[in-house]
Amino acid sequence: MILPIAAGVGALAAASFAGFHTMWPTSQLYGRTFLGEERGSKRLALTLDDGPNDPHTLHLLDVLARHHVKATFFVIGKFVQQRPDIVRAVADAGHAVGNHTFSHPNLIFRSAAETRREIADCEAAIQDAIGAHTRLFRPPFGGRRPATLRAIRGSGYEPIMWSVTGHDWSATSAHQVVEKVARQVKGGDVILLHDGGHERIGADRSFSVQATDELVRRYSGEGYEFVTAPEMMREDKGARFQAVEKIAPS
């Protein structure tokens, strides 16, 4: 009986290990993803997921404009269709826009064909809203496996993860978000916050707005520069990387 039990325990451990790495944002086990630049850098990339969201995306734009900071917004296609005006405001303000799928599924449970469709449908919504094609992609919940990453790259995208998160979707105060981020920042980080919620437009992200204001004040005061994810990637990949491509009018 010992050998079958040991084999079962080993199989369970292996499955747990594999599952962990499909969701852990900094894992590179299943393929390379962008996590930032060399630790200790005096640059930070602020990224915001799950918009566009009324009114909090617009409030974040006001905060970022006040500090002269550019960020990267990973948008959900179904919300882009509902509020293309907000996505245009994001792009017109000079922020980077990334693809976050059309309906925000966990892609580890989707086939390659379904993943490509989610990406394509979101891309179409973004193109309709801003007349540009983005090359940035963030998997919902961070979920990915080898087939997911192949589908992302096969669709012409670069997968962007994160190295710091404020867990703002469950925060009870802006201070809580700020302190969680502060415990993780080492420099060269990609920071994950949220301007929306994946279930519906209208999610309360007031703590995220307040935390963004405080974080930008704190780290700008410490000599950090906030840049977009593609600005970090251009240095990492060389000047050939371009985040967006304008679509010629038909």
Secondary structure, 3 states (H helix, E strand, C coil): CHHHHHHHHHHHHHHHHHHHHHHCCCCCCCCCCECECCCCCCEEEEEEEEECCCCHHHHHHHHHHHHCCCCEEEECHHHHHHCHHHHHHHHHCCCEEEECCCCCCCHHHCCHHHHHHHHHHHHHHHHHHHCEEECEECCHHHCCCHHHHHHHHHCCCEEECCCEECCHHHCCCHHHHHHHHHCCCCCCEEEEEECCECCECCCCCHHHHHHHHHHHHHHHHCCCEEECHHHHHHHHHCCCCCCEEECCCC
